[in-house]
Amino acid sequence: MRLNLVMLLAVLVSAMYLVSVQYDSRRLFTELDKAKTEAHRLELENERLQVEKRAQTTPARIERLAREKLQMRQAKPGITTYVTYVEPAASGAAP
């Protein structure tokens, strides 16, 4: 009789442990699925930002911004000032 009670108790403990392990397994699987979904969303966001970055740095856009916001203009020979470097004369006695 005592052995039957011990065996029944062991079966009940084992069943409760099995239910607990299955619950944890399902919870972890759900968390993994959410993490994969979030990773996929972040990858798509990264790709979108990369495309936007490339669109913002096109040469035509940069040139337009330079003209409009910085009042820059193309260099032309008529408005270009050329500076030449003249070496200073050696001072003092010759060696």
MOPAC internal coordinates of N, CA, C and O (Angstrom, degrees):
PM7 1SCF
backbone

  N    0.0000 0     0.00 0     0.00 0    0    0    0
  C    1.4423 1     0.00 0     0.00 0    1    0    0
  C    1.5303 1   110.90 1     0.00 0    2    1    0
  O    1.2310 1   120.77 1   136.20 1    3    2    1
  N    1.3328 1   116.14 1   -43.80 1    3    2    1
  C    1.4420 1   120.63 1   179.32 1    5    3    2
  C    1.5175 1   111.36 1   -64.82 1    6    5    3
  O    1.2310 1   120.49 1   139.89 1    7    6    5
  N    1.2962 1   116.67 1   -40.11 1    7    6    5
  C    1.4655 1   121.31 1   178.47 1    9    7    6
  C    1.5220 1   110.02 1   -62.24 1   10    9    7
  O    1.2310 1   119.97 1   141.19 1   11   10    9
  N    1.3264 1   117.65 1   -38.81 1   11   10    9
  C    1.4674 1   121.14 1   178.28 1   13   11   10
  C    1.5332 1   111.10 1   -63.39 1   14   13   11
  O    1.2310 1   120.32 1   139.26 1   15   14   13
  N    1.3211 1   116.99 1   -40.74 1   15   14   13
  C    1.4644 1   120.56 1   178.87 1   17   15   14
  C    1.5331 1   111.16 1   -66.87 1   18   17   15
  O    1.2310 1   120.75 1   139.49 1   19   18   17
  N    1.3110 1   116.17 1   -40.51 1   19   18   17
  C    1.4722 1   120.36 1   178.05 1   21   19   18
  C    1.5252 1   109.60 1   -64.06 1   22   21   19
  O    1.2310 1   120.21 1   136.64 1   23   22   21
  N    1.3240 1   117.20 1   -43.36 1   23   22   21
  C    1.4679 1   121.39 1   179.46 1   25   23   22
  C    1.5345 1   110.50 1   -65.37 1   26   25   23
  O    1.2310 1   120.38 1   138.73 1   27   26   25
  N    1.3364 1   116.87 1   -41.27 1   27   26   25
  C    1.4644 1   121.16 1   178.68 1   29   27   26
  C    1.5320 1   109.99 1   -63.30 1   30   29   27
  O    1.2310 1   120.42 1   137.30 1   31   30   29
  N    1.3118 1   116.79 1   -42.70 1   31   30   29
  C    1.4546 1   121.23 1   178.04 1   33   31   30
  C    1.5299 1   110.55 1   -63.68 1   34   33   31
  O    1.2310 1   120.24 1   138.56 1   35   34   33
  N    1.3256 1   117.15 1   -41.44 1   35   34   33
  C    1.4676 1   121.46 1   178.70 1   37   35   34
  C    1.5282 1   110.63 1   -63.50 1   38   37   35
  O    1.2310 1   120.16 1   138.89 1   39   38   37
  N    1.3212 1   117.29 1   -41.11 1   39   38   37
  C    1.4708 1   121.06 1   178.89 1   41   39   38
  C    1.5192 1   110.06 1   -65.38 1   42   41   39
  O    1.2310 1   119.77 1   137.50 1   43   42   41
  N    1.3342 1   118.04 1   -42.50 1   43   42   41
  C    1.4612 1   121.04 1   179.24 1   45   43   42
  C    1.5322 1   111.61 1   -64.40 1   46   45   43
  O    1.2310 1   120.34 1   136.54 1   47   46   45
  N    1.3137 1   116.96 1   -43.46 1   47   46   45
  C    1.4698 1   120.73 1   178.03 1   49   47   46
  C    1.5178 1   110.03 1   -62.93 1   50   49   47
  O    1.2310 1   120.28 1   136.73 1   51   50   49
  N    1.3220 1   117.07 1   -43.27 1   51   50   49
  C    1.4561 1   121.86 1   178.65 1   53   51   50
  C    1.5225 1   110.97 1   -62.05 1   54   53   51
  O    1.2310 1   120.25 1   137.54 1   55   54   53
  N    1.3302 1   117.12 1   -42.46 1   55   54   53
  C    1.4665 1   121.12 1   179.48 1   57   55   54
  C    1.5244 1   110.53 1   -64.96 1   58   57   55
  O    1.2310 1   119.76 1   137.76 1   59   58   57
  N    1.3236 1   118.06 1   -42.24 1   59   58   57
  C    1.4699 1   120.98 1   178.76 1   61   59   58
  C    1.5300 1   110.63 1   -64.27 1   62   61   59
  O    1.2310 1   120.45 1   139.69 1   63   62   61
  N    1.3229 1   116.75 1   -40.31 1   63   62   61
  C    1.4630 1   120.85 1   178.11 1   65   63   62
  C    1.5278 1   110.19 1   -64.14 1   66   65   63
  O    1.2310 1   120.12 1   138.09 1   67   66   65
  N    1.3171 1   117.38 1   -41.91 1   67   66   65
  C    1.4620 1   121.84 1   179.14 1   69   67   66
  C    1.5246 1   110.79 1   -61.88 1   70   69   67
  O    1.2310 1   120.26 1   136.34 1   71   70   69
  N    1.3224 1   117.10 1   -43.66 1   71   70   69
  C    1.4637 1   120.78 1   178.30 1   73   71   70
  C    1.5318 1   109.88 1   -62.67 1   74   73   71
  O    1.2310 1   120.10 1   138.17 1   75   74   73
  N    1.3255 1   117.41 1   -41.83 1   75   74   73
  C    1.4550 1   121.85 1   179.58 1   77   75   74
  C    1.5261 1   111.24 1   -62.96 1   78   77   75
  O    1.2310 1   120.41 1   136.09 1   79   78   77
  N    1.3158 1   116.82 1   -43.91 1   79   78   77
  C    1.4652 1   121.53 1   179.81 1   81   79   78
  C    1.5250 1   110.78 1   -65.18 1   82   81   79
  O    1.2310 1   120.25 1   137.99 1   83   82   81
  N    1.3244 1   117.13 1   -42.01 1   83   82   81
  C    1.4630 1   120.21 1   178.22 1   85   83   82
  C    1.5252 1   110.79 1   -64.17 1   86   85   83
  O    1.2310 1   120.07 1   139.86 1   87   86   85
  N    1.3176 1   117.47 1   -40.14 1   87   86   85
  C    1.4631 1   121.19 1   178.47 1   89   87   86
  C    1.5345 1   110.18 1   -62.15 1   90   89   87
  O    1.2310 1   120.76 1   133.19 1   91   90   89
  N    1.3300 1   116.14 1   -46.81 1   91   90   89
  C    1.4678 1   120.28 1   178.68 1   93   91   90
  C    1.5251 1   111.01 1   -61.95 1   94   93   91
  O    1.2310 1   120.76 1   139.35 1   95   94   93
  N    1.3144 1   116.15 1   -40.65 1   95   94   93
  C    1.4599 1   120.46 1   179.14 1   97   95   94
  C    1.5225 1   111.24 1   -61.84 1   98   97   95
  O    1.2310 1   119.79 1   135.41 1   99   98   97
  N    1.2982 1   118.00 1   -44.59 1   99   98   97
  C    1.4718 1   121.63 1   178.95 1  101   99   98
  C    1.5309 1   111.20 1   -66.48 1  102  101   99
  O    1.2310 1   120.72 1   139.96 1  103  102  101
  N    1.3205 1   116.24 1   -40.04 1  103  102  101
  C    1.4681 1   120.48 1   178.72 1  105  103  102
  C    1.5291 1   110.25 1   -63.32 1  106  105  103
  O    1.2310 1   120.38 1   135.36 1  107  106  105
  N    1.3284 1   116.87 1   -44.64 1  107  106  105
  C    1.4581 1   120.35 1   179.09 1  109  107  106
  C    1.5260 1   111.76 1   -66.14 1  110  109  107
  O    1.2310 1   120.18 1   142.26 1  111  110  109
  N    1.3323 1   117.27 1   -37.74 1  111  110  109
  C    1.4589 1   120.48 1   177.75 1  113  111  110
  C    1.5290 1   110.14 1   -63.67 1  114  113  111
  O    1.2310 1   120.48 1   139.89 1  115  114  113
  N    1.3245 1   116.68 1   -40.11 1  115  114  113
  C    1.4593 1   120.88 1   178.46 1  117  115  114
  C    1.5265 1   110.58 1   -64.73 1  118  117  115
  O    1.2310 1   120.18 1   136.70 1  119  118  117
  N    1.3221 1   117.26 1   -43.30 1  119  118  117
  C    1.4586 1   121.05 1   177.68 1  121  119  118
  C    1.5291 1   110.94 1   -62.76 1  122  121  119
  O    1.2310 1   120.52 1   139.79 1  123  122  121
  N    1.3304 1   116.60 1   -40.21 1  123  122  121
  C    1.4643 1   120.69 1   177.91 1  125  123  122
  C    1.5245 1   110.76 1   -63.13 1  126  125  123
  O    1.2310 1   120.36 1   137.50 1  127  126  125
  N    1.3081 1   116.92 1   -42.50 1  127  126  125
  C    1.4581 1   121.20 1   178.96 1  129  127  126
  C    1.5298 1   110.60 1   -63.70 1  130  129  127
  O    1.2310 1   120.26 1   138.77 1  131  130  129
  N    1.3255 1   117.10 1   -41.23 1  131  130  129
  C    1.4685 1   120.45 1   177.49 1  133  131  130
  C    1.5237 1   110.66 1   -64.56 1  134  133  131
  O    1.2310 1   120.38 1   139.65 1  135  134  133
  N    1.3287 1   116.89 1   -40.35 1  135  134  133
  C    1.4629 1   120.57 1   179.47 1  137  135  134
  C    1.5286 1   111.09 1   -65.43 1  138  137  135
  O    1.2310 1   120.01 1   140.67 1  139  138  137
  N    1.3306 1   117.59 1   -39.33 1  139  138  137
  C    1.4630 1   120.58 1   177.33 1  141  139  138
  C    1.5196 1   111.04 1   -65.21 1  142  141  139
  O    1.2310 1   120.56 1   139.48 1  143  142  141
  N    1.3289 1   116.53 1   -40.52 1  143  142  141
  C    1.4628 1   120.77 1   178.11 1  145  143  142
  C    1.5250 1   110.34 1   -63.23 1  146  145  143
  O    1.2310 1   120.50 1   136.53 1  147  146  145
  N    1.3186 1   116.65 1   -43.47 1  147  146  145
  C    1.4706 1   121.05 1   178.63 1  149  147  146
  C    1.5271 1   110.68 1   -64.75 1  150  149  147
  O    1.2310 1   119.99 1   139.48 1  151  150  149
  N    1.3287 1   117.62 1   -40.52 1  151  150  149
  C    1.4688 1   120.80 1   178.00 1  153  151  150
  C    1.5222 1   110.57 1   -62.11 1  154  153  151
  O    1.2310 1   120.46 1   138.36 1  155  154  153
  N    1.3236 1   116.73 1   -41.64 1  155  154  153
  C    1.4669 1   120.47 1   178.68 1  157  155  154
  C    1.5308 1   110.45 1   -64.58 1  158  157  155
  O    1.2310 1   120.34 1   139.05 1  159  158  157
  N    1.3247 1   116.96 1   -40.95 1  159  158  157
  C    1.4588 1   120.87 1   178.42 1  161  159  158
  C    1.5272 1   110.75 1   -63.03 1  162  161  159
  O    1.2310 1   120.81 1   138.33 1  163  162  161
  N    1.3390 1   116.07 1   -41.67 1  163  162  161
  C    1.4612 1   120.22 1   179.69 1  165  163  162
  C    1.5282 1   111.52 1   -67.23 1  166  165  163
  O    1.2310 1   119.92 1   143.37 1  167  166  165
  N    1.3226 1   117.75 1   -36.63 1  167  166  165
  C    1.4678 1   121.10 1   176.40 1  169  167  166
  C    1.5256 1   110.46 1   -62.55 1  170  169  167
  O    1.2310 1   120.58 1   136.13 1  171  170  169
  N    1.3330 1   116.50 1   -43.87 1  171  170  169
  C    1.4611 1   119.89 1   178.46 1  173  171  170
  C    1.5292 1   110.97 1   -64.18 1  174  173  171
  O    1.2310 1   120.41 1   139.37 1  175  174  173
  N    1.3178 1   116.82 1   -40.63 1  175  174  173
  C    1.4578 1   120.97 1   178.37 1  177  175  174
  C    1.5304 1   110.36 1   -63.92 1  178  177  175
  O    1.2310 1   120.46 1   139.09 1  179  178  177
  N    1.3126 1   116.73 1   -40.91 1  179  178  177
  C    1.4667 1   121.08 1   178.40 1  181  179  178
  C    1.5231 1   110.43 1   -62.57 1  182  181  179
  O    1.2310 1   120.20 1   135.38 1  183  182  181
  N    1.3203 1   117.22 1   -44.62 1  183  182  181
  C    1.4678 1   120.59 1   178.43 1  185  183  182
  C    1.5268 1   110.48 1   -62.03 1  186  185  183
  O    1.2310 1   120.03 1   138.40 1  187  186  185
  N    1.3187 1   117.55 1   -41.60 1  187  186  185
  C    1.4601 1   121.06 1   179.35 1  189  187  186
  C    1.5252 1   110.70 1   -62.99 1  190  189  187
  O    1.2310 1   120.78 1   137.54 1  191  190  189
  N    1.3288 1   116.12 1   -42.46 1  191  190  189
  C    1.4632 1   120.00 1   179.20 1  193  191  190
  C    1.5273 1   111.88 1   -66.68 1  194  193  191
  O    1.2310 1   120.27 1   143.81 1  195  194  193
  N    1.3285 1   117.08 1   -36.19 1  195  194  193
  C    1.4662 1   120.01 1   177.39 1  197  195  194
  C    1.5248 1   110.61 1   -64.29 1  198  197  195
  O    1.2310 1   120.37 1   137.94 1  199  198  197
  N    1.3321 1   116.91 1   -42.06 1  199  198  197
  C    1.4645 1   120.65 1   178.04 1  201  199  198
  C    1.5281 1   109.73 1   -63.65 1  202  201  199
  O    1.2310 1   120.57 1   136.71 1  203  202  201
  N    1.3240 1   116.51 1   -43.29 1  203  202  201
  C    1.4639 1   120.47 1   179.19 1  205  203  202
  C    1.5264 1   110.73 1   -63.20 1  206  205  203
  O    1.2310 1   120.46 1   140.53 1  207  206  205
  N    1.3172 1   116.73 1   -39.47 1  207  206  205
  C    1.4645 1   121.18 1   178.70 1  209  207  206
  C    1.5247 1   110.54 1   -62.99 1  210  209  207
  O    1.2310 1   120.51 1   135.82 1  211  210  209
  N    1.3380 1   116.63 1   -44.18 1  211  210  209
  C    1.4659 1   119.77 1   178.21 1  213  211  210
  C    1.5238 1   111.01 1   -63.16 1  214  213  211
  O    1.2310 1   120.24 1   142.50 1  215  214  213
  N    1.3180 1   117.15 1   -37.50 1  215  214  213
  C    1.4650 1   120.25 1   179.54 1  217  215  214
  C    1.5316 1   110.97 1   -67.94 1  218  217  215
  O    1.2310 1   120.17 1   145.83 1  219  218  217
  N    1.3255 1   117.27 1   -34.17 1  219  218  217
  C    1.4598 1   121.02 1  -178.89 1  221  219  218
  C    1.5261 1   112.35 1   -73.64 1  222  221  219
  O    1.2310 1   119.92 1   157.44 1  223  222  221
  N    1.3239 1   117.76 1   -22.56 1  223  222  221
  C    1.4654 1   120.53 1  -174.59 1  225  223  222
  C    1.5214 1   112.86 1  -107.31 1  226  225  223
  O    1.2310 1   119.54 1  -155.82 1  227  226  225
  N    1.3081 1   118.49 1    24.18 1  227  226  225
  C    1.4636 1   119.62 1   176.92 1  229  227  226
  C    1.5242 1   108.51 1   -70.76 1  230  229  227
  O    1.2310 1   120.10 1   -34.35 1  231  230  229
  N    1.3245 1   117.42 1   145.65 1  231  230  229
  C    1.4673 1   120.42 1  -178.56 1  233  231  230
  C    1.5253 1   113.04 1   -57.91 1  234  233  231
  O    1.2310 1   119.78 1   142.04 1  235  234  233
  N    1.3200 1   118.02 1   -37.96 1  235  234  233
  C    1.4624 1   120.06 1  -179.72 1  237  235  234
  C    1.5259 1   110.93 1   -64.26 1  238  237  235
  O    1.2310 1   119.97 1   138.94 1  239  238  237
  N    1.3087 1   117.66 1   -41.06 1  239  238  237
  C    1.4637 1   120.63 1  -179.96 1  241  239  238
  C    1.5240 1   110.43 1   -66.93 1  242  241  239
  O    1.2310 1   120.39 1   137.73 1  243  242  241
  N    1.3187 1   116.86 1   -42.27 1  243  242  241
  C    1.4685 1   120.44 1  -179.75 1  245  243  242
  C    1.5285 1   110.18 1   -64.32 1  246  245  243
  O    1.2310 1   120.32 1   138.29 1  247  246  245
  N    1.3276 1   116.99 1   -41.71 1  247  246  245
  C    1.4640 1   120.01 1   178.78 1  249  247  246
  C    1.5322 1   110.62 1   -63.89 1  250  249  247
  O    1.2310 1   119.94 1   137.49 1  251  250  249
  N    1.3204 1   117.72 1   -42.51 1  251  250  249
  C    1.4594 1   121.21 1   178.88 1  253  251  250
  C    1.5330 1   111.09 1   -61.92 1  254  253  251
  O    1.2310 1   120.54 1   135.54 1  255  254  253
  N    1.3445 1   116.57 1   -44.46 1  255  254  253
  C    1.4642 1   120.00 1   178.52 1  257  255  254
  C    1.5214 1   111.61 1   -64.20 1  258  257  255
  O    1.2310 1   120.25 1   141.82 1  259  258  257
  N    1.3269 1   117.12 1   -38.18 1  259  258  257
  C    1.4629 1   120.57 1   178.99 1  261  259  258
  C    1.5209 1   110.21 1   -63.70 1  262  261  259
  O    1.2310 1   120.02 1   138.65 1  263  262  261
  N    1.3360 1   117.57 1   -41.35 1  263  262  261
  C    1.4617 1   120.87 1   179.02 1  265  263  262
  C    1.5321 1   111.08 1   -68.91 1  266  265  263
  O    1.2310 1   120.15 1   133.69 1  267  266  265
  N    1.3366 1   117.32 1   -46.31 1  267  266  265
  C    1.4581 1   120.51 1  -173.20 1  269  267  266
  C    1.5256 1   113.34 1   -77.77 1  270  269  267
  O    1.2310 1   119.84 1   130.05 1  271  270  269
  N    1.2962 1   117.91 1   -49.95 1  271  270  269
  C    1.4684 1   120.38 1  -172.85 1  273  271  270
  C    1.5268 1   113.13 1   -88.28 1  274  273  271
  O    1.2310 1   120.18 1   144.87 1  275  274  273
  N    1.3270 1   117.25 1   -35.13 1  275  274  273
  C    1.4620 1   120.09 1  -176.45 1  277  275  274
  C    1.5251 1   112.45 1  -101.99 1  278  277  275
  O    1.2310 1   119.98 1   179.42 1  279  278  277
  N    1.3320 1   117.64 1    -0.58 1  279  278  277
  C    1.4659 1   123.30 1  -177.57 1  281  279  278
  C    1.5297 1   112.07 1    50.75 1  282  281  279
  O    1.2310 1   120.91 1  -138.88 1  283  282  281
  N    1.3097 1   115.86 1    41.12 1  283  282  281
  C    1.4635 1   120.59 1   177.10 1  285  283  282
  C    1.5193 1   108.61 1   -88.48 1  286  285  283
  O    1.2310 1   121.00 1   -22.72 1  287  286  285
  N    1.3326 1   115.70 1   157.28 1  287  286  285
  C    1.4618 1   120.05 1   177.87 1  289  287  286
  C    1.5108 1   109.01 1  -144.20 1  290  289  287
  O    1.2310 1   121.44 1   -13.74 1  291  290  289
  N    1.3241 1   114.85 1   166.26 1  291  290  289
  C    1.4598 1   120.60 1  -178.96 1  293  291  290
  C    1.5249 1   109.28 1   -66.40 1  294  293  291
  O    1.2310 1   120.31 1   -35.79 1  295  294  293
  N    1.3152 1   117.01 1   144.21 1  295  294  293
  C    1.4643 1   121.15 1   176.48 1  297  295  294
  C    1.5223 1   108.58 1   -75.60 1  298  297  295
  O    1.2310 1   120.68 1   -49.23 1  299  298  297
  N    1.3519 1   116.31 1   130.77 1  299  298  297
  C    1.4625 1   122.41 1   178.57 1  301  299  298
  C    1.5202 1   107.93 1  -124.89 1  302  301  299
  O    1.2310 1   120.14 1   -29.82 1  303  302  301
  N    1.3062 1   117.34 1   150.18 1  303  302  301
  C    1.4717 1   119.23 1  -178.96 1  305  303  302
  C    1.5231 1   113.16 1   -59.00 1  306  305  303
  O    1.2310 1   119.59 1   148.99 1  307  306  305
  N    1.3164 1   118.39 1   -31.01 1  307  306  305
  C    1.4599 1   120.70 1  -178.57 1  309  307  306
  C    1.5111 1   113.56 1   -69.75 1  310  309  307
  O    1.2310 1   119.72 1   153.85 1  311  310  309
  N    1.3052 1   118.14 1   -26.15 1  311  310  309
  C    1.4637 1   120.52 1  -178.00 1  313  311  310
  C    1.5279 1   112.05 1  -110.03 1  314  313  311
  O    1.2310 1   120.78 1  -171.73 1  315  314  313
  N    1.3110 1   116.11 1     8.27 1  315  314  313
  C    1.4582 1   120.43 1  -177.23 1  317  315  314
  C    1.5187 1   109.57 1   -94.14 1  318  317  315
  O    1.2310 1   120.03 1   -47.61 1  319  318  317
  N    1.2853 1   117.55 1   132.39 1  319  318  317
  C    1.4522 1   122.90 1   175.83 1  321  319  318
  C    1.5201 1   107.94 1  -107.28 1  322  321  319
  O    1.2310 1   121.23 1   -55.19 1  323  322  321
  N    1.3180 1   115.24 1   124.81 1  323  322  321
  C    1.4533 1   120.37 1  -179.57 1  325  323  322
  C    1.5242 1   108.63 1   -99.11 1  326  325  323
  O    1.2310 1   120.57 1   -47.15 1  327  326  325
  N    1.2793 1   116.51 1   132.85 1  327  326  325
  C    1.4587 1   122.00 1  -179.67 1  329  327  326
  C    1.5124 1   107.42 1  -113.15 1  330  329  327
  O    1.2310 1   121.07 1   -47.28 1  331  330  329
  N    1.3189 1   115.57 1   132.72 1  331  330  329
  C    1.4679 1   119.89 1   178.08 1  333  331  330
  C    1.5151 1   108.66 1  -110.47 1  334  333  331
  O    1.2310 1   121.32 1   -27.21 1  335  334  333
  N    1.2809 1   115.08 1   152.79 1  335  334  333
  C    1.4570 1   121.69 1  -179.02 1  337  335  334
  C    1.5182 1   108.40 1  -101.98 1  338  337  335
  O    1.2310 1   120.73 1   -53.22 1  339  338  337
  N    1.3027 1   116.21 1   126.78 1  339  338  337
  C    1.4611 1   121.76 1   177.56 1  341  339  338
  C    1.5120 1   106.78 1  -114.51 1  342  341  339
  O    1.2310 1   121.25 1   -54.31 1  343  342  341
  N    1.3245 1   115.21 1   125.69 1  343  342  341
  C    1.4619 1   119.35 1   179.47 1  345  343  342
  C    1.5114 1   109.24 1   -70.83 1  346  345  343
  O    1.2310 1   120.58 1   -42.84 1  347  346  345
  N    1.3194 1   116.51 1   137.16 1  347  346  345
  C    1.4653 1   118.26 1   177.66 1  349  347  346
  C    1.5264 1   109.71 1   -68.29 1  350  349  347
  O    1.2310 1   121.33 1   -32.22 1  351  350  349
  N    1.3038 1   115.06 1   147.78 1  351  350  349
  C    1.4889 1   120.64 1   179.51 1  353  351  350
  C    1.5084 1   108.57 1   -66.82 1  354  353  351
  O    1.2310 1   121.26 1   -35.20 1  355  354  353
  N    1.3313 1   115.19 1   144.80 1  355  354  353
  C    1.4604 1   120.35 1   178.68 1  357  355  354
  C    1.5201 1   108.95 1   -70.15 1  358  357  355
  O    1.2310 1   119.66 1   -49.69 1  359  358  357
  N    1.2874 1   118.25 1   130.31 1  359  358  357
  C    1.4579 1   121.35 1  -179.36 1  361  359  358
  C    1.5209 1   110.20 1  -105.14 1  362  361  359
  O    1.2310 1   120.50 1   -27.26 1  363  362  361
  N    1.2731 1   116.65 1   152.74 1  363  362  361
  C    1.4495 1   120.70 1   176.45 1  365  363  362
  C    1.5221 1   111.58 1    96.83 1  366  365  363
  O    1.2310 1   121.61 1     8.96 1  367  366  365
  N    1.2996 1   114.52 1  -171.04 1  367  366  365
  C    1.4719 1   121.84 1  -175.18 1  369  367  366
  C    1.5111 1   109.84 1   -80.92 1  370  369  367
  O    1.2310 1   121.87 1   -28.02 1  371  370  369
  N    1.3057 1   114.02 1   151.98 1  371  370  369
  C    1.4618 1   120.32 1   178.54 1  373  371  370
  C    1.5313 1   107.78 1   -79.98 1  374  373  371
  O    1.2310 1   119.61 1   -33.21 1  375  374  373
  N    1.2860 1   118.36 1   146.79 1  375  374  373
  C    1.4904 1   119.92 1  -178.52 1  377  375  374
  C    1.4911 1   114.52 1   -74.05 1  378  377  375
  O    1.2310 1   120.10 1   180.00 1  379  378  377

